[in-house]
Amino acid sequence: MKQLLAASLAVAGFALTQPAQALNIMLTNDDGCRAPGINAVYQALVGAGHQVTLVGPLYDSSGISAASAVTPGQALSVTELAPGKFCVGPPAGYTPPAGKTSAIGTPVDAVNVGLGLLLKDNPPDLVVSGTNFGENVGPTSQMSGTVNAAVRAMFKGVPAVAVSTEFDMELYLQDRQAGFLKTQNALDDTANFAVKVIEKASAAGAHAKKICEKSKGKAEPFCELNVLGLPGTTGLSINYPAREAAEVTGVSYAPIGDWGMWNFTPQRGADGVVRLNLTAPTTPTAAQQQSDAYQLSLGKAVITVIDGNMTAAPAQQAQAEQILKGLEP
């Protein structure tokens, strides 16, 4: 994964001397269409010259993963806050059917409405999701609405970048206001860093496109790269530390791991009630120290390659066929 990203960025020769490529971007999140994190990224992207359409969930949908409105005929409300800024939510007065849990107006709903309706005639070059108020690394990545909004976009064929800002849980447990402020103060730096990543990656994509065009499609590896200079539906997840810019210790290209600084563990109390409680991390193994959560804990900005393609690679498919050869129903 690390080698894939490094190789793709190298395609552009880090094309920093060339003007940034203006992109048509759809921006979403899971904290809600009015959240400070999405506003910080909106301002940074527009300030860099990109065309941005904001399509986010009406309400905070943190931790909702890939939930969406899947009932045929289900109504959704689409409200325009300002030109180019939309909120997707449940219809007025909506209540879920008796005995049924339903999620209406989720990050995935916002992506579906944005790509399938609002931007249907002007499809974006890129979807950006975030920045989330809290990191999305390790085990929490799977539960993240921020990451799953990006994955949904990639599954629909649009490259995507998920962006998250670390939340200092240890500080929060000692001083709630200080914990919130620490993340709040890092939102703008997160947004600016994400824009730098997008512009460097898109320079790689533009360079690859030129090589493909000059070769009339014969330079196959370059023709298969997307707007981020990455293969197929591949995108990125960015996690930025809740630190002052001068205190960020560098950039790490790290995979999603199974270690986290804090874990939510179901525990039954003396009263018989099961609660999700925070538990301290285990000592990370050597492999876990190379993964996203541990690298973020060191104060590094972490960039992870993610994929929206839910189909296994051909080699893995062939392996499964070999294992299951001769199987009959």
KAZIDA-V149841 format. One record per backbone hydrogen bond with DSSP energy under -1.0 kcal/mol. NH is the residue of the N-H (numbers start at 1). CO is the residue of the C=O. Records with the same first field share a line. If there is no record, write none. Layout:
NH: CO / CO
This chain:
5: 1
6: 2
7: 3
8: 4
9: 5
10: 6
13: 10
14: 9
15: 12
16: 14
25: 51
26: 126
27: 53
28: 128
33: 57
35: 32
39: 35
40: 36
41: 37
42: 38
43: 39
44: 40
45: 41
46: 42
47: 43
48: 44
49: 46
50: 45
51: 23
53: 25
54: 84
55: 27
56: 86
58: 88
61: 30
64: 61
65: 143
67: 64
74: 71
77: 89
79: 87
81: 85
82: 85
85: 82
86: 54
87: 79
88: 56
89: 77
94: 91
100: 97
110: 106
111: 107
112: 108
113: 109
114: 110
115: 111
116: 112
117: 113
118: 113
119: 114
125: 24
126: 24
127: 159
128: 26
129: 161
130: 28
132: 163
134: 132 / 165
140: 137
141: 138
148: 144
149: 145
150: 146
151: 147
152: 148
153: 149
154: 150
155: 151
156: 152
157: 154
158: 153
161: 127
162: 236
163: 129
164: 238
165: 132
166: 240
169: 167
172: 168
173: 169
175: 171
179: 175
180: 176
181: 177
182: 178
183: 179
184: 180
185: 181
186: 183
187: 184
190: 186
191: 187
192: 188
193: 189
194: 190
195: 191
196: 192
197: 193
198: 194
199: 195
200: 196
201: 197
202: 198
203: 199
204: 200
205: 201
206: 202
207: 203
208: 204
209: 205
210: 206
211: 207
212: 208
213: 209
214: 210
215: 211
216: 213
217: 212
218: 215
220: 218
223: 219
224: 220
225: 222
226: 230
229: 226
232: 224
234: 231
235: 306
236: 160
237: 304
238: 162
239: 302
240: 164
243: 241
247: 244
248: 245
249: 299
252: 301
254: 303
263: 279
265: 277
267: 275
269: 273
272: 269
275: 267
277: 265
279: 263
289: 285
290: 287
291: 288
292: 255
295: 291
296: 292
297: 293
299: 296
300: 295
301: 250
302: 239
303: 252
304: 237
306: 235
317: 313
318: 314
319: 315
320: 316
321: 317
322: 318
323: 319
324: 320
327: 324
